[in-house]
Amino acid sequence: MTHRVAITGLGVVDPFGVVLDNFFDKLCGGVSCVQQYVTEDKPIPISMPAVLCDQFDSIAKLGKPLTNSMDRHAQLGVSAAFDAWEQAGFDRSL
């Protein structure tokens, strides 16, 4: 059985910034956003490679009530889904 799918909107929350075109330019250019993440754990700090979305402001993007009801991963996913929804031409208030 074959199913057809139409992609009508894209949403991305990425460590490069908040502009979708910027993301694809960096992705196609092979630019890495992996950096060394160091915690302040005592007695020994932990250091590991990580990708962070430092520029993402969940309260500005989702509002305080939604932000407070989700963990960070859910905030990133829901924000990307809202962007895709809006890019597809739908009203976010639905």
N, C-alpha and C positions, 0 to 999 in steps of 0.2 A: 504494500500500500504506500502510495506517495502522498506526501503532504506539502503544500506550498506555504511559505512563510513570507510575509512582507515586513521588513524592518522600516518603521516609520519614524523612529526617534532614537537617539543615542544619549546616554547619560554616563558621565565619567567623573569620579572624584579621584584625582591623581596627585602624586607628590610634586609634579612640575608646576602646578598652579590650577586655575579653575577654567581655563579656556580650552574647549574641545580641540580646536585646530592646533593649538600649541602641543597638546598631548600627542596627536598623530604625527606632527613634525618631529618631535623628540623620539617617538617610537620608531619611525621609519629611518631616522638618523642614527639609531643604535646608541642613543644616550642613556646611560644608566643612572638611576636615582638611588642606588643602594649606598648607604653610608654606615659608618661605624656608630652604633648606639651604645652609650655607656651609662649604666645606672649609678646611683649614689648609695647602693646597698652597703651596709656595714656587716662584717668587717672587710669583706672583699667585694669591690664593685664588679658587676658583670658587664662584659663587653661582647657585642655580637653584631654581625651585619644586619641591617634592617632597612625598611622603606617606610618613611613617615610622611603623613599628609599634614604637615605643620600649618599650612596656610588655610586649612579648612576650619571655618567657624560655624559650628553646628547651630548655635543660637541664632546667628544672623540668617542662616540658610533654612532652618526648620522651625525656629521659634522655641522659646523656653519650655512650654509644656511637652512637646514631642521630644526635645533633647533630653529632658529629665526622665522620660519613660523608656529610654533606650541606652544600650551600651554603645561604645564608640564604633564597633563594627556595624551594628545596625544603623547608626546615624549615617555612616558612609554609604551603605547600600540603599537606604531609603532616599537619601539625597540624590544619588545617581538615578534611581527609578523616577523620582519627581522630575528631574531634568529631561529624561527620555520621554516621559508623559507629556511635558510641556512642548518639547520639540516636535512631537507628533501632532501637535495642534489641539490638544485637549486642555480643558480648564482644570487647574490643580485643585480647585475647591470642590470638585465632585466627589 
